[in-house]
Amino acid sequence: MRTSLIARGLYRIPALVWDQGLLTLFDARLSVDDLPAPIDVVSARSSDGITWTTPEPAIVETEHRGVGDVCLVTGDLCFHGLSNLAGFFEDPTDLEPRLARRDVSGWTSISMAHYFADVDAAFASSGTGLVLADGRWIQSFVVRRGREISLRILRSDGHITDIAGGNESAMTQLPSGRIVLHSRGVGHRLSSVSDDFGETFTPLEPVPELIDPGCNGHVFYWKAAGMLAATHLADPDLRRHLVVDLSSDEGATWAHRITIEREEAAYSTAAEMPNGDVAVVWEAEGTRAIKCTVISVNDISLRIDEPISDAISLRHVVINDDHDGIEVALPDASQWGEGVFKIVSNPDASTQKIRTRGKPARQTLEIGDELVFDIRKGGEVAYGVTVPYDGRSLGEVKQDFGVGL
């Protein structure tokens, strides 16, 4: 197992696919804020998952518009969101799901809004998409009706299936033809299956062995191992402890594991390479870096569950910048609960600052920036504990909280 750095700074939400080499697309941000922040998408490539090209612009916008939350289906087909000043949680929203294709001149996208005219908002689940054995793609979208969030599954022939509940999701197809869907859930992952190429899906059910704090992960069939695999965070409360759990019985049990990172981690996705190794691309260091870990079948071990203990995790960093911008109304985050609402610099505020493009993002920490931690101590969890950055290492700051590190 080897881990390499793809980019460090204000980058989030990796997508990944094998396209004559590994191709990853991810958000390049001016701040920690999710859409409708003015986000662009950048790309990087690697032949082996270890050495990566310098990220370069892939899908960009102008003024206050933002693009992000990419899901790569193939090297020349992806889904992403496009917004101006209102995102998924705003009413009314101008967030638009889009399908993009790439040719020699770059990426060009078209609207998919007509598939979602009956809901209040929608966006494609980010990560790595699925092409079925018969050549059709199938993609999950998160949709909102009022304050109810659920899933819509769209197939390339226009077929739509709705699933109650769920959130950002990934799918894979097993050799038997069964489609397995995993969705993020607070406390544990959720699962649904289809045995008719996506015509219908079973209701979502919890997967007790796959605990999860409510974070996007991935599910895939690892051909070289002959097993179903799931990337997720093996912690019920905090965004930390990234693992790949494996099942030899189509998800009935999860007896094997590869541990990638025990401390901060967040969104992850994965793609198998022609040599049978798997590249796992993931958010690291409190969403301050995008990394890639290459795993092989030799890394698989029997799963040994560990007790839930005191821990502290850096959720993200708020850069105190001086970008110009405009303020737009921010919905009440308390209506949605932990692990559901979007990430913004100040979720307790009544407005969100939509920054103005033209000035590069500051990618390094400076004194006075805000470190936002989630802490579990004595069975209690405190989210969003904010302290000013004072120049010390992250490990030294964590020691101040006395959680037995």
C-alpha positions as CSV (number, residue, x, y, z in Angstrom):
1,M,0.0,0.0,0.0
2,R,1.4,3.4,-1.0
3,T,-0.1,6.9,-0.5
4,S,0.7,9.9,-2.6
5,L,-0.3,13.6,-2.6
6,I,-2.3,14.9,-5.5
7,A,-3.0,18.4,-4.3
8,R,-2.9,20.4,-1.0
9,G,-5.1,23.4,-0.4
10,L,-8.8,24.3,-0.9
11,Y,-9.7,21.2,-2.9
12,R,-12.6,18.8,-2.3
13,I,-15.0,16.2,-3.8
14,P,-12.8,13.8,-5.9
15,A,-14.1,11.9,-8.9
16,L,-12.1,9.1,-10.5
17,V,-12.0,6.8,-13.5
18,W,-9.5,4.7,-15.4
19,D,-9.1,6.2,-18.9
20,Q,-5.8,4.9,-20.3
21,G,-4.5,5.9,-16.9
22,L,-6.1,7.3,-13.9
23,L,-8.1,10.6,-14.3
24,T,-9.4,12.5,-11.3
25,L,-11.5,15.6,-11.3
26,F,-12.2,17.6,-8.1
27,D,-13.4,21.0,-6.8
28,A,-11.0,24.0,-6.7
29,R,-12.5,26.4,-4.2
30,L,-12.0,30.0,-3.0
31,S,-13.2,28.9,0.5
32,V,-14.4,25.9,2.3
33,D,-18.0,26.7,1.2
34,D,-20.1,24.2,-0.9
35,L,-22.1,25.3,-3.9
36,P,-23.4,28.0,-4.6
37,A,-19.9,29.2,-3.9
38,P,-17.9,30.1,-7.1
39,I,-16.2,26.7,-7.5
40,D,-14.2,25.4,-10.6
41,V,-13.2,21.9,-11.4
42,V,-9.6,20.8,-12.0
43,S,-8.1,17.6,-13.3
44,A,-5.0,15.5,-12.7
45,R,-3.7,12.3,-14.3
46,S,-1.5,9.3,-13.2
47,S,-0.3,6.1,-14.9
48,D,0.1,4.3,-11.6
49,G,-1.7,6.2,-8.8
50,I,1.7,7.3,-7.3
51,T,3.0,10.1,-9.5
52,W,0.4,12.7,-10.5
53,T,0.4,15.6,-12.9
54,T,-0.1,19.1,-11.6
55,P,-3.9,19.9,-11.4
56,E,-5.1,22.0,-14.3
57,P,-8.5,23.7,-15.1
58,A,-11.1,21.3,-16.5
59,I,-14.6,22.8,-16.1
60,V,-14.6,26.5,-15.2
61,E,-17.2,29.2,-14.8
62,T,-17.2,33.0,-14.5
63,E,-18.6,35.7,-12.2
64,H,-20.5,34.1,-9.2
65,R,-21.4,30.8,-11.0
66,G,-20.0,27.6,-9.6
67,V,-19.5,24.0,-10.8
68,G,-18.7,21.0,-8.7
69,D,-19.7,17.6,-7.2
70,V,-18.4,15.7,-10.2
71,C,-19.1,12.1,-10.9
72,L,-16.9,10.5,-13.6
73,V,-18.6,7.7,-15.6
74,T,-15.9,7.4,-18.3
75,G,-13.0,9.5,-19.3
76,D,-15.2,11.6,-21.6
77,L,-18.5,11.6,-19.7
78,C,-19.3,13.1,-16.3
79,F,-22.1,14.7,-14.3
80,H,-21.7,17.9,-12.2
81,G,-23.7,20.6,-10.6
82,L,-24.0,24.2,-11.8
83,S,-25.3,27.0,-9.6
84,N,-25.3,30.8,-9.5
85,L,-26.4,32.2,-6.1
86,A,-28.6,29.4,-4.7
87,G,-27.7,25.8,-4.0
88,F,-29.4,22.5,-3.0
89,F,-30.8,23.8,0.3
90,E,-32.1,27.2,-0.9
91,D,-35.7,27.9,-2.0
92,P,-35.9,28.6,-4.8
93,T,-32.7,27.0,-6.1
94,D,-30.9,27.7,-9.3
95,L,-28.7,24.5,-8.9
96,E,-28.8,22.6,-12.1
97,P,-27.7,19.0,-12.7
98,R,-25.7,18.7,-15.9
99,L,-24.2,16.0,-18.1
100,A,-20.8,16.9,-19.6
101,R,-18.9,15.3,-22.5
102,R,-15.2,15.8,-23.3
103,D,-13.7,16.1,-26.8
104,V,-10.4,17.6,-28.0
105,S,-11.6,21.1,-27.1
106,G,-12.5,20.2,-23.5
107,W,-15.7,19.6,-21.5
108,T,-19.1,20.8,-22.8
109,S,-22.2,20.3,-20.6
110,I,-26.0,20.3,-21.1
111,S,-28.8,20.7,-18.7
112,M,-30.6,17.7,-17.2
113,A,-33.2,19.8,-15.4
114,H,-36.1,18.2,-17.4
115,Y,-35.5,15.0,-15.5
116,F,-36.1,16.8,-12.2
117,A,-39.0,19.2,-12.9
118,D,-41.1,17.5,-10.1
119,V,-38.6,18.1,-7.3
120,D,-37.3,21.3,-5.6
121,A,-33.6,20.6,-6.1
122,A,-31.3,17.8,-7.4
123,F,-27.6,17.0,-7.9
124,A,-25.6,14.0,-9.0
125,S,-23.8,11.9,-6.4
126,S,-20.1,12.6,-6.8
127,G,-17.3,10.0,-7.2
128,T,-17.1,7.2,-9.8
129,G,-20.1,6.3,-11.9
130,L,-21.3,3.0,-13.3
131,V,-21.5,1.6,-16.9
132,L,-23.6,-1.6,-16.9
133,A,-22.6,-4.8,-18.6
134,D,-24.9,-3.9,-21.5
135,G,-23.2,-0.6,-22.1
136,R,-25.9,1.7,-20.5
137,W,-24.8,4.1,-17.7
138,I,-26.8,4.4,-14.5
139,Q,-26.4,7.3,-12.1
140,S,-27.8,8.3,-8.7
141,F,-29.0,11.8,-7.9
142,V,-29.9,13.3,-4.6
143,V,-33.2,15.1,-4.7
144,R,-35.1,17.4,-2.3
145,R,-38.8,17.9,-1.9
146,G,-39.2,20.5,0.8
147,R,-37.0,19.2,3.6
148,E,-37.3,15.6,2.5
149,I,-34.2,14.1,0.8
150,S,-34.3,11.0,-1.3
151,L,-32.7,9.3,-4.3
152,R,-33.5,9.3,-8.0
153,I,-31.8,6.7,-10.2
154,L,-31.5,7.7,-13.9
155,R,-30.4,5.3,-16.6
156,S,-29.1,6.4,-20.0
157,D,-32.2,5.2,-21.8
158,G,-34.3,7.7,-19.7
159,H,-35.6,5.2,-17.2
160,I,-36.2,6.7,-13.7
161,T,-36.5,4.9,-10.4
162,D,-37.0,6.8,-7.1
163,I,-35.8,5.4,-3.7
164,A,-37.1,6.8,-0.4
165,G,-34.4,8.2,1.9
166,G,-30.7,8.1,1.3
167,N,-28.2,10.7,0.3
168,E,-25.0,10.7,-1.9
169,S,-24.6,7.2,-3.3
170,A,-22.5,4.9,-5.4
171,M,-23.3,1.8,-7.4
172,T,-21.6,-1.3,-8.8
173,Q,-22.6,-4.3,-10.8
174,L,-21.7,-7.8,-9.6
175,P,-20.8,-10.7,-12.0
176,S,-24.3,-12.1,-11.4
177,G,-25.7,-8.9,-12.9
178,R,-27.0,-7.6,-9.5
179,I,-26.6,-3.8,-9.0
180,V,-25.5,-2.9,-5.5
181,L,-26.1,0.7,-4.3
182,H,-24.5,2.1,-1.1
183,S,-25.7,5.5,0.3
184,R,-24.2,7.6,3.1
185,G,-26.1,7.5,6.3
186,V,-25.6,9.0,9.8
187,G,-24.4,6.1,11.9
188,H,-24.1,3.5,9.2
189,R,-24.1,3.0,5.4
190,L,-27.4,2.2,3.7
191,S,-27.8,-0.4,0.9
192,S,-30.3,-1.2,-1.9
193,V,-30.0,-3.7,-4.8
194,S,-31.5,-4.2,-8.2
195,D,-31.8,-7.5,-10.0
196,D,-33.3,-6.1,-13.2
197,F,-30.7,-3.8,-14.5
198,G,-32.0,-0.8,-12.6
199,E,-35.7,-1.1,-13.5
200,T,-36.5,-1.4,-9.7
201,F,-34.5,-1.2,-6.5
202,T,-35.3,-2.6,-3.1
203,P,-35.9,-0.1,-0.2
204,L,-32.8,1.1,1.5
205,E,-31.7,-0.9,4.5
206,P,-28.9,-0.2,7.0
207,V,-25.6,-2.2,6.8
208,P,-24.8,-2.6,10.5
209,E,-21.2,-3.6,9.8
210,L,-20.4,-0.5,7.8
211,I,-20.6,2.3,10.3
212,D,-20.5,5.8,8.9
213,P,-20.7,9.4,10.2
214,G,-22.6,10.6,7.2
215,C,-20.0,11.0,4.5
216,N,-19.8,10.0,0.8
217,G,-17.9,6.8,0.0
218,H,-17.8,4.2,-2.7
219,V,-18.8,0.7,-3.5
220,F,-17.2,-1.4,-6.3
221,Y,-16.6,-5.0,-7.3
222,W,-12.9,-5.7,-7.1
223,K,-12.3,-8.2,-9.9
224,A,-8.8,-9.1,-8.8
225,A,-10.0,-10.0,-5.3
226,G,-13.3,-11.5,-6.4
227,M,-15.0,-9.5,-3.7
228,L,-17.5,-6.6,-3.2
229,A,-15.6,-3.6,-1.7
230,A,-16.8,-0.5,0.1
231,T,-14.7,2.6,1.0
232,H,-16.1,4.4,4.1
233,L,-15.3,6.0,7.4
234,A,-15.3,3.4,10.2
235,D,-16.5,5.9,12.8
236,P,-20.1,6.6,13.7
237,D,-19.6,10.3,14.6
238,L,-16.4,11.8,13.2
239,R,-14.9,12.1,9.7
240,R,-11.9,9.9,10.3
241,H,-10.6,6.3,10.0
242,L,-10.9,5.6,6.2
243,V,-11.1,1.9,5.4
244,V,-11.9,-0.5,2.5
245,D,-14.2,-3.3,3.8
246,L,-14.6,-6.4,1.7
247,S,-17.3,-9.0,1.3
248,S,-17.1,-12.4,-0.3
249,D,-20.9,-13.0,-0.2
250,E,-22.3,-10.0,-2.1
251,G,-22.6,-7.9,1.0
252,A,-24.2,-10.3,3.4
253,T,-21.1,-10.1,5.7
254,W,-17.9,-8.0,5.7
255,A,-15.1,-10.1,7.0
256,H,-12.0,-8.4,5.5
257,R,-10.6,-4.9,5.7
258,I,-7.8,-2.6,4.5
259,T,-7.2,0.4,6.7
260,I,-6.0,3.4,4.7
261,E,-6.0,6.3,7.3
262,R,-6.9,6.3,11.0
263,E,-7.0,10.1,11.4
264,E,-8.8,12.8,9.3
265,A,-10.5,11.6,6.1
266,A,-13.7,12.4,4.3
267,Y,-15.0,11.8,0.8
268,S,-13.5,8.8,-1.1
269,T,-13.8,7.0,-4.3
270,A,-12.0,4.2,-6.1
271,A,-11.1,2.6,-9.4
272,E,-9.5,-0.7,-10.2
273,M,-6.5,-0.6,-12.6
274,P,-5.6,-3.1,-15.3
275,N,-3.0,-4.8,-13.1
276,G,-5.6,-5.5,-10.4
277,D,-4.5,-2.9,-7.9
278,V,-7.1,-0.3,-6.8
279,A,-6.5,3.5,-6.6
280,V,-8.5,5.1,-3.7
281,V,-8.7,8.9,-4.0
282,W,-9.7,10.6,-0.9
283,E,-10.0,13.9,1.1
284,A,-7.3,14.1,3.7
285,E,-6.0,16.5,6.5
286,G,-9.4,18.0,7.3
287,T,-10.3,18.4,3.6
288,R,-7.0,20.3,3.1
289,A,-5.6,17.7,0.7
290,I,-6.5,15.2,-2.0
291,K,-4.5,12.0,-1.7
292,C,-4.4,8.7,-3.6
293,T,-3.7,5.3,-1.9
294,V,-2.9,2.3,-4.1
295,I,-3.9,-1.0,-2.6
296,S,-3.4,-4.6,-3.8
297,V,-5.0,-7.9,-2.8
298,N,-1.9,-8.5,-0.6
299,D,-3.1,-5.7,1.6
300,I,-6.3,-7.5,2.6
301,S,-6.5,-8.7,6.2
302,L,-9.2,-10.2,8.4
303,R,-11.3,-7.4,9.8
304,I,-10.9,-6.7,13.5
305,D,-13.4,-4.2,14.9
306,E,-12.1,-1.7,17.3
307,P,-14.0,-0.1,20.3
308,I,-15.3,3.4,19.8
309,S,-13.0,5.6,21.9
310,D,-12.3,9.3,22.5
311,A,-11.1,11.0,19.4
312,I,-10.7,14.4,17.8
313,S,-10.9,15.1,14.0
314,L,-10.3,18.3,12.1
315,R,-13.4,18.8,10.0
316,H,-12.1,21.7,7.9
317,V,-10.3,25.0,8.0
318,V,-11.9,28.4,7.5
319,I,-9.5,30.7,5.7
320,N,-10.0,34.3,6.8
321,D,-9.6,35.9,3.4
322,D,-10.3,39.4,2.1
323,H,-12.2,38.4,-1.1
324,D,-14.9,40.7,-2.3
325,G,-18.3,39.1,-2.5
326,I,-22.1,39.4,-2.1
327,E,-24.2,38.0,0.8
328,V,-27.1,35.7,0.0
329,A,-29.6,34.3,2.5
330,L,-28.5,31.1,4.2
331,P,-31.1,28.5,5.3
332,D,-31.3,27.5,8.9
333,A,-28.8,24.6,9.3
334,S,-30.5,23.4,12.5
335,Q,-33.5,22.2,10.4
336,W,-31.4,19.5,8.8
337,G,-29.3,17.9,11.5
338,E,-25.7,16.9,11.8
339,G,-24.2,15.2,8.7
340,V,-26.8,16.5,6.3
341,F,-26.5,20.3,5.7
342,K,-23.9,21.7,3.4
343,I,-20.5,23.0,4.6
344,V,-20.2,26.8,4.8
345,S,-17.7,29.0,6.6
346,N,-20.3,30.0,9.3
347,P,-23.3,27.7,9.4
348,D,-24.8,29.8,12.3
349,A,-25.0,33.0,10.2
350,S,-28.1,34.1,8.3
351,T,-26.1,34.7,5.1
352,Q,-23.5,33.0,3.0
353,K,-20.7,35.1,1.3
354,I,-20.5,34.3,-2.4
355,R,-16.9,35.3,-3.2
356,T,-16.0,37.2,-6.3
357,R,-13.6,35.6,-8.7
358,G,-10.4,37.2,-9.9
359,K,-8.1,36.7,-6.9
360,P,-6.4,33.3,-6.3
361,A,-7.3,31.3,-3.3
362,R,-4.9,31.3,-0.4
363,Q,-3.7,27.7,-0.1
364,T,-1.6,28.1,3.1
365,L,-2.6,28.6,6.7
366,E,-2.0,31.9,8.4
367,I,-2.3,33.0,12.0
368,G,-6.0,33.7,12.8
369,D,-7.5,31.2,10.4
370,E,-10.1,29.0,12.1
371,L,-9.6,25.3,12.8
372,V,-13.0,23.5,13.0
373,F,-12.9,20.2,15.1
374,D,-15.3,17.5,15.9
375,I,-14.6,15.9,19.3
376,R,-15.8,12.7,21.0
377,K,-15.0,12.5,24.7
378,G,-16.6,10.4,27.4
379,G,-19.3,9.2,25.0
380,E,-20.4,12.8,24.1
381,V,-19.8,14.4,20.7
382,A,-19.3,18.1,20.1
383,Y,-19.4,19.2,16.5
384,G,-17.9,22.4,15.1
385,V,-15.6,23.3,17.9
386,T,-13.6,26.3,16.5
387,V,-10.2,27.5,17.6
388,P,-7.9,30.1,16.0
389,Y,-4.8,28.8,14.2
390,D,-1.7,29.9,16.2
391,G,1.1,28.5,14.1
392,R,1.5,25.2,16.0
393,S,1.2,21.8,14.4
394,L,-2.1,20.1,14.2
395,G,-1.0,17.5,16.7
396,E,0.0,20.1,19.3
397,V,-3.4,21.8,18.9
398,K,-5.2,18.5,19.4
399,Q,-3.4,17.9,22.6
400,D,-5.1,20.9,24.1
401,F,-8.4,19.1,24.1
402,G,-7.1,16.2,26.2
403,V,-8.9,13.3,24.5
404,G,-6.1,10.7,25.0
405,L,-4.3,11.1,21.7
